[in-house]
Amino acid sequence: MRQVPGLDVTVVRAQGHAAAALAAYQRDPNVEYAEPNGVAYPAWAPNDPDYTSNQQWALNNLGTTGGTLGDDIDAPPAWNVTRGSSAQTISVVDTGLTINR
């Protein structure tokens, strides 16, 4: 077992059949919540070279360029829902005001 720093979470490595172990933990009244731990990989990523070179850090900040991990708009999960379409109209409204003079 391993405690996760900063969270009230214990990670348990299942021996044998993982599904049976998970079901046993889910039935245990001393366990608040049990779920499998795994690794997820994106099904799709844009071919924009600025994204793939981590220049557009606000889309998916990995913390590798001095930013804070997770300070972003979570674009990859959103792209799994929709990637947009040419039927969508996007508008940018710019007031043209400069307030810091």
C-alpha positions as CSV (number, residue, x, y, z in Angstrom):
1,M,0.0,0.0,0.0
2,R,1.1,3.6,-0.7
3,Q,-0.3,6.9,0.6
4,V,-0.7,9.7,-1.9
5,P,0.9,12.9,-0.5
6,G,-1.6,15.7,-0.1
7,L,-4.6,13.5,-0.6
8,D,-6.5,11.1,1.7
9,V,-5.9,8.3,-0.7
10,T,-4.3,4.8,-0.4
11,V,-3.1,3.0,-3.5
12,V,-3.3,-0.8,-3.2
13,R,-1.7,-3.2,-5.6
14,A,-4.0,-6.1,-6.3
15,Q,-2.6,-9.6,-6.2
16,G,-4.2,-12.0,-8.7
17,H,-7.5,-11.2,-10.3
18,A,-7.8,-7.3,-10.2
19,A,-11.5,-7.3,-11.0
20,A,-12.3,-9.5,-8.0
21,A,-10.0,-7.4,-5.7
22,L,-11.7,-4.2,-6.9
23,A,-15.2,-5.7,-6.2
24,A,-14.1,-6.8,-2.7
25,Y,-12.8,-3.3,-1.9
26,Q,-16.1,-1.7,-3.2
27,R,-18.1,-4.0,-0.9
28,D,-15.9,-3.2,2.1
29,P,-17.8,-0.8,4.4
30,N,-14.4,0.7,5.6
31,V,-13.6,1.8,2.0
32,E,-15.2,5.0,0.9
33,Y,-14.4,4.6,-2.8
34,A,-12.5,2.1,-4.9
35,E,-11.6,2.4,-8.6
36,P,-9.0,0.8,-10.9
37,N,-5.8,2.8,-11.5
38,G,-4.6,3.0,-15.1
39,V,-2.9,5.0,-17.7
40,A,-4.9,6.9,-20.3
41,Y,-3.5,8.0,-23.7
42,P,-5.1,10.6,-26.0
43,A,-7.0,9.2,-28.9
44,W,-6.2,12.2,-31.0
45,A,-3.9,15.2,-30.9
46,P,-3.7,18.2,-33.3
47,N,-0.9,18.4,-35.9
48,D,-0.2,22.0,-35.0
49,P,3.6,22.2,-34.6
50,D,3.2,24.9,-31.9
51,Y,1.0,22.5,-29.9
52,T,3.3,19.5,-30.3
53,S,6.4,21.5,-29.3
54,N,4.5,22.7,-26.1
55,Q,4.4,26.3,-27.2
56,Q,0.7,26.6,-26.7
57,W,1.0,25.6,-23.0
58,A,-2.5,27.1,-22.1
59,L,-4.1,24.2,-23.9
60,N,-2.5,21.4,-21.9
61,N,0.1,22.7,-19.4
62,L,2.5,19.8,-18.5
63,G,4.6,22.1,-16.3
64,T,7.7,21.4,-18.4
65,T,8.3,25.1,-19.4
66,G,8.2,26.6,-15.9
67,G,4.4,26.8,-15.7
68,T,2.2,25.0,-13.2
69,L,1.1,21.5,-14.1
70,G,-2.6,21.6,-14.9
71,D,-3.0,25.4,-15.2
72,D,-4.7,25.2,-18.6
73,I,-8.0,24.9,-20.3
74,D,-7.8,21.0,-20.6
75,A,-8.1,21.1,-24.4
76,P,-7.2,17.4,-25.0
77,P,-10.3,16.1,-23.0
78,A,-12.5,18.6,-24.9
79,W,-11.1,17.4,-28.2
80,N,-12.4,13.9,-27.3
81,V,-15.9,15.4,-27.2
82,T,-15.7,17.6,-30.3
83,R,-13.0,19.1,-32.6
84,G,-15.3,21.7,-34.1
85,S,-16.5,21.9,-37.7
86,S,-16.4,24.3,-40.6
87,A,-20.1,25.0,-39.9
88,Q,-19.3,26.8,-36.7
89,T,-18.8,30.5,-36.8
90,I,-16.3,32.0,-34.4
91,S,-16.1,35.7,-33.6
92,V,-13.5,37.7,-31.7
93,V,-14.8,41.0,-30.2
94,D,-12.0,43.5,-29.4
95,T,-13.0,46.7,-27.8
96,G,-9.7,48.4,-28.7
97,L,-9.4,49.9,-25.2
98,T,-6.2,50.3,-23.4
99,I,-6.8,50.7,-19.7
100,N,-3.2,50.7,-18.4
101,R,-1.7,54.1,-19.6
